[in-house]
Amino acid sequence: MILALLYLMLSGAYLLVIPGFLYWYASKRWYIASSFERAFMYFLVFFFFPGLLLL
């Protein structure tokens, strides 16, 4: 039971919480980000792509 709850929490974070924060952060910092920060944002968008599609 605890393992199922852990999987539910991790999947919720992967599909909803972190992509929501990433969308908010990228929209605030898009035009003023450095090149390293922009490349890191591209990586995060690639990594959390399924969650961003759900939003």
C-alpha positions in Angstrom: 0.0 0.0 0.0 2.8 2.4 0.8 4.6 1.6 -2.4 1.4 2.3 -4.4 1.1 5.7 -2.7 4.7 6.5 -3.4 4.2 5.7 -7.1 1.1 7.8 -7.2 3.0 10.8 -5.6 6.0 10.4 -7.9 3.8 10.2 -11.0 1.7 13.2 -9.9 4.9 15.2 -9.4 6.3 14.1 -12.8 3.1 14.7 -14.7 1.6 17.7 -13.0 3.6 19.5 -10.4 7.0 19.9 -11.9 5.7 20.6 -15.5 3.4 23.3 -14.0 6.4 24.9 -12.2 8.5 24.6 -15.3 5.8 26.3 -17.5 5.5 29.2 -15.0 9.3 29.6 -14.7 10.0 29.5 -18.4 7.3 32.0 -19.1 8.7 34.4 -16.5 12.4 34.0 -17.5 12.2 33.4 -21.3 13.5 36.7 -22.5 16.0 37.4 -19.8 17.6 34.0 -19.3 21.3 33.4 -20.0 22.3 30.9 -22.7 23.1 28.2 -20.1 19.8 28.7 -18.3 18.0 28.5 -21.6 19.7 25.3 -22.6 18.8 23.8 -19.2 15.2 24.9 -19.7 15.2 23.1 -23.1 16.5 20.0 -21.4 13.8 20.2 -18.7 11.1 20.6 -21.4 12.4 17.5 -23.2 12.5 15.6 -19.9 9.1 16.6 -18.7 7.4 16.6 -22.2 4.6 14.1 -21.3 3.5 16.3 -18.4 3.7 19.5 -20.4 1.4 17.9 -23.0 -1.1 17.2 -20.3 -1.2 20.9 -19.2 
